[in-house]
Amino acid sequence: MWYSGLGTAYERGGAEDVYWLIPGDFNYGTECGRLVLGRLHSLPEIIFELHQDLCIGEIATDHNHSKQLIDTYGTFALLYNWFPVEAQEIRQFTERPRSEFFALRHGFLGEVLRQRWYAYEQTVVMLLHAIFGRKKISRFFVGDISDLPQGRESLASAVQQVERTERVLKTIWRERHQSQAGWTGKYRLLEGKSEQARHAAFNLLETLLG
């Protein structure tokens, strides 16, 4: 859906356009939800006014929120393994690298669309490409809104999210390094460390969410 929708918007757009995503699985019917909707226009405005290429919207979470736990112990742990330099830069911009709230400039969207597109964790992929290409990144606080009706991820869902993030990062790493001599040895080393990071994340998430 992201690929089709953003691709169509890009084809119809022009060099000065900015595109932004409002995920549909959040509850916008509450008082907080209506407040969030009322300020989401700031996402594309930040791109225009601050001349940014990508702006990530962050929802309010505390350290015990399941999404925060997944990103801290899963997403970032794996990012630091496969792309340590880029992970440090991404963390300077956002604590929510998988956010579904974002805006991006026409030129950067075109670059992203020409890369491999993923069915999940595409925001992480866009952040990595933004770092690779030395793009301008910013963030915007969306507000207190959730896409979790029960307020909490299940352990099975959390584990699945960590697993698919690892698959995406491994694929990106191979694509960027497979033309280099001796890449397989380094890949096997990183793969072993990645497995350790994934198991550590599972153990922590089981303790905290199980």
Secondary structure, DSSP 8 states (H G I E B T S, - for coil): -HHHHHHHHHHH--TT-EEEE--TTS--SSHHHHHHHHHTTHHHHHHHHHT-SEEEEEE---TTSHHHHHIIIIIHHHHHHH-HHHHHHHHHH-S-TT-SEEEEEHHHHHHHHTS---SS-HHHHHHHHHHHTT--EEEEEEES--S-TTSS--HHHHHHHHHHHHHHHHHHHHHHHTTSTTHHHHHHHHHHHHHHHHHHHHHHHHHHH-
